[in-house]
Amino acid sequence: MMNEEIKRSVWQISGGPTSRSYVDVFLKYGVGLIGPGDAGEWKSGRKDEEFNGGFVRRFASEVKIGDVFLLRTSISKIAAIGLVASDYQYLNQFDDVNGWDLQHTRRVRWCKLPEEYDFGRAIFGGNPSRLSHSWDEEVIKYTRNFLNSPPVHWQTAPLPEIPAEEPMLEEIPSHLKGIIAEVQDLAQLYREWQKTGDQPTEDEIVSHFIVPFFRSLGWPPEQIAIKWRDIDVAVFTKLPRTPGNCHLIVEAKRSGSGLEGALSQGKRYLKQIGAACDIVVSDGVRYRMYTCQENDFVPVAYANLTWLKRGAVGLFSRLKRP
């Protein structure tokens, strides 16, 4: 499709840090996303300071249809190459992508690489931004060769469907109003943890967020164990606290460190104690629940306590004490 010199601008766009990657979301829905999105839609005249810099402005106003996106996963690697297929859009469907607010959207026709391509050096800089032009000759040459090499059908393929927007939760259950208000206040402070002097530890997350949340769901303290057999939090259907009575376990993560890698650790703990029960992973604000079905853990419920959607009711129902 592209002959001679590249006529399109080439941009690198971040797929998120390893601990909270959103590469799969980009590829699944045919999008390029950037944040912060909670500041609202970008419009001409809005100041860069409202969006923590000029990235959103460039994404919305300088990127053109037909430009190339390199989906960056590190300072030297990319996971996919894509062609921008739409003007700028602001889509609330992406207001919580693994905890990121990424409503600033471009539709993109992606071609996922068979394996991540490593340029072998910090080709995007030692501390790459979330979006930037790439002028490196090696990058330009690689991109040109890739776009001109078969197969090329992906460059005109239909775009995948965008997910439907999930409505916000209109009424918080009365028994959870207090703890959710506390979580929302404390989460805001923890996001600016420099004010406290230290970043909150996992133990603080357990003490100030997770245990009070389960108490609000009806679980008595004697049925909530902390650091039981190295597990962050274990919830029991009845006493005594034995593997056979374990109802679920919670693997806690530091605020902002990502939930997505916590499931494997939870599964290891269950294997060590010989229990078969559900796993919840949480940073105190976000809760993702995996149900144990013949040791095949399937995600069944999710809630972000600072940005409550209707689907959160499903999580509350599953976690509430019977």
matplotlib code that plots the C-alpha trace (Angstrom):
import matplotlib.pyplot as plt

x = [0.0, 2.9, 5.5, 8.8, 9.1, 6.6, 4.1, 2.3, 3.5, 4.7, 3.7, 4.6, 1.7, 2.0, 0.2, 0.6, 3.1, 3.8, 1.8, -1.3, -1.0, -4.0, -2.5, -5.2, -7.9, -6.4, -6.3, -9.7, -11.6, -9.5, -8.7, -5.8, -6.5, -4.8, -5.4, -6.1, -9.7, -11.6, -10.9, -13.4, -13.4, -10.5, -11.6, -9.7, -9.0, -8.6, -5.2, -2.6, -2.4, -5.9, -4.6, -1.2, 0.7, 0.2, -0.2, -4.0, -3.9, -1.5, -3.5, -6.7, -5.5, -2.2, -2.7, -4.3, -6.3, -3.8, -1.0, 0.9, 0.7, 3.4, 2.0, 4.9, 5.3, 8.8, 11.6, 12.6, 9.7, 6.4, 3.5, 1.6, 1.5, -1.7, -3.2, -5.3, -8.9, -10.9, -10.9, -10.6, -13.5, -14.3, -15.8, -16.9, -16.7, -13.0, -13.3, -11.9, -9.4, -7.5, -8.1, -6.9, -9.2, -8.6, -11.6, -9.6, -9.9, -8.9, -10.1, -7.1, -6.7, -4.1, -1.8, -0.5, 3.0, 3.7, 5.9, 7.0, 9.6, 12.7, 14.7, 17.5, 18.0, 16.0, 14.7, 11.8, 14.0, 14.9, 11.6, 9.1, 5.9, 2.5, 2.4, 5.1, 6.2, 9.0, 11.6, 14.2, 15.5, 15.5, 11.9, 10.8, 12.5, 11.0, 7.6, 7.8, 9.0, 6.2, 3.4, 4.7, 5.0, 2.2, -0.2, -1.8, -5.5, -5.5, -5.0, -8.5, -10.3, -13.5, -13.1, -14.3, -17.4, -16.9, -18.3, -21.5, -21.2, -22.1, -24.4, -23.4, -24.8, -27.7, -28.1, -25.4, -26.7, -27.3, -25.0, -22.1, -22.5, -20.2, -17.3, -17.5, -17.5, -14.4, -12.7, -13.3, -11.9, -8.9, -8.2, -7.9, -5.4, -3.4, -3.2, -1.3, 0.7, 3.6, 1.4, 1.5, 5.3, 5.2, 3.3, 0.7, 1.8, -0.2, -0.8, -2.5, -4.6, -5.8, -6.4, -8.1, -9.9, -10.3, -11.2, -13.7, -15.3, -15.9, -17.1, -19.7, -20.7, -21.7, -18.6, -17.7, -14.0, -13.5, -14.2, -11.7, -8.1, -5.2, -1.9, -3.3, -0.8, 0.8, -2.5, -3.3, -6.9, -8.9, -12.7, -14.2, -17.8, -17.5, -15.0, -12.5, -10.2, -9.3, -8.7, -12.0, -13.9, -12.2, -14.8, -12.5, -9.1, -8.1, -4.7, -4.0, -1.9, -0.5, -2.6, -1.7, 0.4, -2.1, -4.4, -3.8, -0.8, -2.2, -4.4, -1.4, -0.1, -3.5, -3.7, -0.3, -1.5, -4.6, -2.5, -0.2, -3.0, -5.0, -8.2, -10.6, -12.3, -12.8, -10.1, -10.5, -7.7, -7.9, -5.9, -8.6, -10.4, -10.8, -12.1, -12.0, -13.5, -12.5, -14.7, -13.2, -14.7, -12.7, -9.6, -10.3, -10.6, -13.0, -13.5, -17.2, -17.5, -15.7, -16.2, -14.2, -15.4, -14.5, -16.3, -19.3, -21.1, -24.2, -22.2, -20.7, -24.0, -23.0, -19.8, -21.5, -24.0, -21.3, -19.2, -22.0, -22.1, -24.9]
y = [0.0, 2.4, 3.0, 4.9, 7.1, 7.0, 9.7, 9.2, 10.3, 7.5, 7.7, 5.5, 5.0, 3.3, 0.1, 0.7, -0.6, -4.3, -4.6, -2.8, -3.3, -2.5, -3.9, -6.5, -3.9, -1.9, -5.1, -6.5, -3.3, -1.7, 1.4, 3.6, 5.1, 7.8, 9.4, 11.1, 11.0, 12.1, 15.7, 15.4, 15.7, 17.6, 20.7, 23.5, 26.1, 23.8, 24.1, 21.3, 21.6, 20.2, 16.9, 16.7, 17.9, 18.2, 14.4, 14.5, 17.6, 16.0, 12.8, 14.7, 17.3, 16.3, 12.6, 12.1, 9.3, 7.0, 7.8, 4.8, 3.8, 1.6, -0.1, 0.2, -2.2, -1.0, 1.4, -0.9, -3.2, -3.0, -5.5, -4.3, -1.9, 0.0, 2.5, 5.2, 4.8, 7.6, 11.2, 11.8, 10.5, 10.7, 7.4, 6.7, 3.0, 3.2, 5.2, 2.2, 0.1, -1.8, 1.2, 3.7, 6.5, 6.3, 7.9, 9.7, 7.4, 6.8, 3.8, 1.8, -1.2, -3.2, -5.9, -7.9, -9.1, -12.8, -11.9, -8.5, -6.9, -5.6, -2.9, -3.8, -0.3, 2.4, 3.5, 5.4, 7.2, 6.3, 7.5, 7.4, 9.5, 8.0, 9.4, 10.9, 11.2, 8.8, 10.2, 7.5, 6.2, 2.6, 2.9, 4.5, 1.9, -1.0, 0.5, 1.1, -2.4, -3.9, -1.9, -2.9, -6.6, -9.2, -9.9, -6.4, -7.3, -6.0, -2.5, -2.4, -5.0, -4.1, -2.6, -4.6, -3.5, -1.0, -2.3, -0.8, 1.8, 0.4, 2.7, 4.2, 2.7, 5.0, 3.9, 2.5, -0.2, 1.4, -1.0, 0.0, 3.8, 4.5, 2.4, 3.5, 7.1, 6.4, 4.6, 7.4, 10.0, 7.9, 6.8, 10.5, 11.1, 8.0, 9.0, 12.0, 9.9, 12.4, 14.3, 11.4, 11.1, 7.4, 5.3, 3.1, -0.5, -3.6, -4.0, -0.5, -1.4, -4.5, -2.7, 0.5, -0.8, -4.5, -5.7, -2.8, -3.6, -7.2, -6.2, -4.0, -7.0, -8.8, -10.9, -11.0, -10.4, -14.0, -15.2, -12.8, -13.9, -11.6, -13.2, -16.7, -19.1, -16.2, -15.3, -11.6, -12.1, -15.3, -15.4, -18.4, -19.8, -20.9, -21.7, -23.2, -21.5, -24.5, -25.0, -26.8, -23.9, -21.3, -19.4, -17.1, -15.5, -12.0, -11.2, -7.5, -5.2, -1.7, 1.1, 1.6, -1.5, -3.4, -6.4, -8.3, -10.3, -11.1, -14.1, -16.4, -15.7, -16.4, -19.7, -20.7, -20.1, -22.3, -25.1, -24.9, -25.2, -27.7, -25.5, -25.0, -21.6, -18.3, -15.6, -11.9, -9.5, -6.0, -2.8, -1.7, 0.4, -2.2, -5.7, -8.5, -11.8, -15.2, -18.2, -21.6, -24.0, -27.3, -25.1, -23.0, -19.5, -17.4, -13.7, -13.2, -9.8, -6.5, -3.1, 0.1, 1.7, 5.1, 4.8, 2.6, 1.0, -1.1, -4.2, -3.6, -4.9, -8.4, -8.2, -7.0, -9.8, -12.5, -11.2, -10.6, -13.0, -15.6]
z = [0.0, 0.6, -2.0, -1.8, 1.2, 4.1, 3.6, 7.0, 10.4, 12.6, 16.3, 19.3, 21.7, 25.0, 25.8, 29.5, 32.0, 32.3, 35.5, 34.1, 30.4, 28.2, 24.9, 24.7, 24.9, 22.0, 19.8, 20.8, 20.1, 17.4, 19.3, 20.4, 23.8, 25.9, 29.3, 31.5, 30.4, 33.5, 32.7, 29.9, 26.1, 24.5, 22.6, 20.9, 23.5, 26.5, 28.2, 28.2, 32.0, 32.2, 30.7, 32.4, 29.4, 25.6, 24.8, 24.6, 22.4, 20.0, 20.0, 19.3, 16.9, 15.3, 14.6, 11.2, 9.6, 7.9, 10.3, 11.8, 15.5, 16.9, 20.0, 22.5, 25.4, 26.6, 25.7, 22.8, 22.0, 20.1, 20.1, 17.0, 14.2, 13.3, 10.9, 12.4, 11.0, 12.6, 13.9, 17.6, 19.8, 23.5, 24.6, 28.1, 27.4, 28.3, 31.5, 33.5, 31.6, 34.3, 36.5, 33.9, 32.6, 28.8, 27.2, 24.5, 21.5, 17.9, 16.0, 14.7, 12.4, 14.2, 13.0, 16.0, 15.6, 16.0, 18.9, 20.2, 18.0, 19.9, 18.3, 20.7, 22.1, 23.8, 20.5, 22.0, 24.6, 28.1, 29.5, 26.6, 26.9, 26.4, 22.8, 20.6, 17.0, 16.0, 13.7, 14.2, 10.8, 11.9, 13.1, 9.8, 7.7, 9.7, 9.5, 5.8, 5.1, 7.3, 5.6, 2.2, 3.0, 2.7, 4.2, 3.9, 4.2, 7.8, 6.5, 5.1, 7.3, 9.1, 12.5, 15.5, 17.5, 20.3, 23.6, 24.9, 27.6, 31.0, 32.9, 36.2, 39.4, 40.4, 44.1, 46.4, 48.7, 52.1, 54.0, 51.7, 51.6, 54.5, 53.4, 49.8, 50.9, 53.0, 50.2, 47.8, 50.1, 51.1, 47.5, 46.4, 49.2, 48.3, 44.6, 45.9, 48.3, 48.4, 50.9, 53.3, 53.0, 51.9, 49.4, 51.1, 51.7, 50.9, 54.7, 54.7, 51.8, 53.6, 56.9, 55.6, 52.5, 52.1, 55.6, 56.3, 52.9, 53.8, 57.2, 55.5, 53.5, 56.6, 57.4, 61.2, 62.1, 63.3, 59.8, 58.2, 58.6, 57.7, 56.6, 57.1, 55.7, 53.8, 52.1, 52.4, 53.4, 53.8, 54.3, 56.0, 55.8, 59.5, 62.2, 62.5, 60.0, 57.9, 54.2, 53.9, 55.4, 53.2, 51.2, 49.2, 49.4, 48.6, 47.0, 47.8, 45.6, 46.3, 44.9, 41.3, 41.0, 38.9, 39.6, 36.4, 37.6, 41.1, 40.0, 39.5, 43.0, 44.5, 42.6, 44.0, 47.5, 47.0, 45.6, 48.6, 51.1, 49.1, 49.0, 46.1, 46.4, 44.7, 44.3, 44.6, 43.6, 44.8, 45.4, 47.8, 45.2, 42.4, 43.0, 40.4, 41.3, 39.7, 40.4, 40.8, 38.4, 38.4, 39.0, 35.9, 37.3, 35.3, 35.9, 36.9, 38.6, 38.9, 40.6, 41.0, 44.2, 43.1, 39.8, 40.4, 37.4, 37.5, 37.1, 40.6, 42.0, 40.8, 42.7, 45.9, 45.6, 45.2, 48.1, 50.5, 53.4, 52.7]

ax = plt.figure().add_subplot(projection="3d")
ax.plot(x, y, z, "-o")
ax.set_aspect("equal")
plt.show()
